[in-house]
Amino acid sequence: MNPENEIDKTEALEPVETAAANVAEARGGVDGRKRPKWLLPLIAVVCAVVLVVAGVVGWNMYRGAKLAEAKEACATAADGVRSQANEYNALLNGDAVDAAAVKAEQVKDAKTVESLGKELKASAPEYEGCVAEDAKGLDAATVKLGEQADWYKTHEQSLSKAVKAVTESKAAKTLETAKTNLTAKLDEAAKLLTDSDGKVQDNTTRETLTNAIDAATRLKDANDATKIDKARKTLEDAINGVNASVQAKTDADAQAAAAAAAAAQVQAQSTYSGGSSYSGNTYRRTGGSTSGSNTYRGTTSGGSGSNSGSGSTGGSTTRPNLNGAYGCTEDCYVPPNNLIQH
């Protein structure tokens, strides 16, 4: 074998890379320089930090979003509670106050008053609002506010129902009472109309009463207590008018009877007098004797005359005194109508 040929073959062979050469090349740059040993750990740490920061930022963003969402939900729930509470309180301080003043005897069904009393004793929940600082607390507050809103809504409905029951029961009682009173007044009016026939001073009062009876009869079965009460009042006024007219006639008749009696008495006295006159009746008593003179003058029996005389008695004689009593002991004057015949 030729040695030169062997040398040429050796030079023609390409160099073979080894594993060590590959490692050395990896640790070096493109330019053949080696990288620092801490570079890879640093890169790993930086990547970890970036991931952590990204996680924290993401978590904070999520938590912020949840907090904002919880705040919004709680605020909405709070508005709902306020709205329901306002409706409940408006009823509680309004119509419920009027209904609460109604007594059991004023309604047709006393149980309605009892039910209303129970509703008025209910205790409303205490409003707390959205005071929590985290989403969990706000979520809990939202749930509680929802329950409070439901309480106000439920009790507003039940209180409204109780108030309505009392109001309707009172109206039914009022209507019933109005009808009863009108019926009684109609009976009174009908009797008066019959009894007053020919006994009134002004007969138009009876005509007014008749018209009032007709109008009240038409409303007897109505369902309007106000109209029924108005008809009863009109009927009552008509009754008072007839009664006043009856009394006026009674008084007028009594006065006429008294005047007639007085006139008859005057006439009787005038007929008895007849124009005659008497004078001179004097009686004197002295001791046990009585003396007197009697003079008569007049136009009766067609003439006039006088009569005088005296006498004595052994005893005591009495004559009428000025007042018509007996027991004169002195001079007595006897009026003409009290002449004593001897």
Secondary structure, DSSP 4 states (H G I P E B T S, - for coil): --HHHHHHHHHHSPPPP-HHHHHHHHHB-TTSPBPPTTHHHHHHHHHHHHHHHHHHHHHHHHHHHHHHHHHHHHHHHHHHHHHHHHHHHHHHTTHHHHHHT--GGGSS-THHHHHHHHHHTPPPPPP--S--SSHHHHHHHHHHHHHHHHHHHHHHHHHHHHHHHHHHHHHHHHHHHHHHHHHHHHHHHHHHHHHTTT--S-THHHHHHHHHHHHHHHTTT-S-HHHHHHHHHHHHHHHHHHHHHHHHHHHHHHHHHHHHHHHHHHHHHHHHHTT-EEEEEEEEEETTEEEEEEEEE-SGGG--EEEEEEE--SS------TTS-S---S-EE--GGG----
